[in-house]
Amino acid sequence: MTTTPVVAIDGPAGSGKSTIAKLLAERLNWSFLDTGAMYRAVTALALRQGIEPQDTLAIAAVAANARIETIPFISINDLDVTIEIRQPAVNHAVSIIAANPMVRAAMVERQREWSVRQPVGTVVEGRDIGTVVFPDALLKVFLTASVEERSRRRGDETAASIQRRDDIDSNRDHSPLRADAGAVVIDTTDKDIASVIEEIVQCLNLR
Ligand code: DC
């Protein structure tokens, strides 16, 4: 599917995906993509436009026409939404919008296009990276952690909100959050960031 080597990092909210994926990319000197930020950017723009998250066709049109950048900051149609995408309104609506198969199709296409344009390799984090977006990834990692620890890490989001999002993400019909059969599963509850990165680098060295 792609000739660029990919490390796919999936897992629920607060499992450490973003921090670990970003640092791993820096260490390897590979490009990094936060795909959750893409779903959040679509959500932020739809909310600004007063579109209901349940309005699947209107949301799909926003996603299909959106220009999204995640580096150096998160923007959609040149609008900087870096701060906005972490607000409670977006936390609340994003998993409904991410369950929309038309939105997913538009995002997956962009993620694949982005990856092949990168010079060396990519570290991509999300929920469906190993299962759907890059089934041929060089390495697939699935991070987990207890819900208490995950809500502690996401200090700005309550445990109930995280749990609700995980339930929607895990039980949706299209590309639900789950570990791919070929993924290395790492429980990060009692591990520090450096040791998780070390574990991933060790796995990568064995490929
Ligand atoms: O990782 P995050 O919390 O920023 O993700 C925001 C939401 O987007 C999350 O509720 C699930 C969804 N998401 C997804 O469905 N697929 C992805 N590849 C990434 C995120």
Residues whose N, C-alpha, C, O or C-beta is under 5 A from the ligand:
A	BS01	DC	A13 T35 G36 A37 Y39 V94 S95 A98 E125 G126 R127 D128 R165 D169
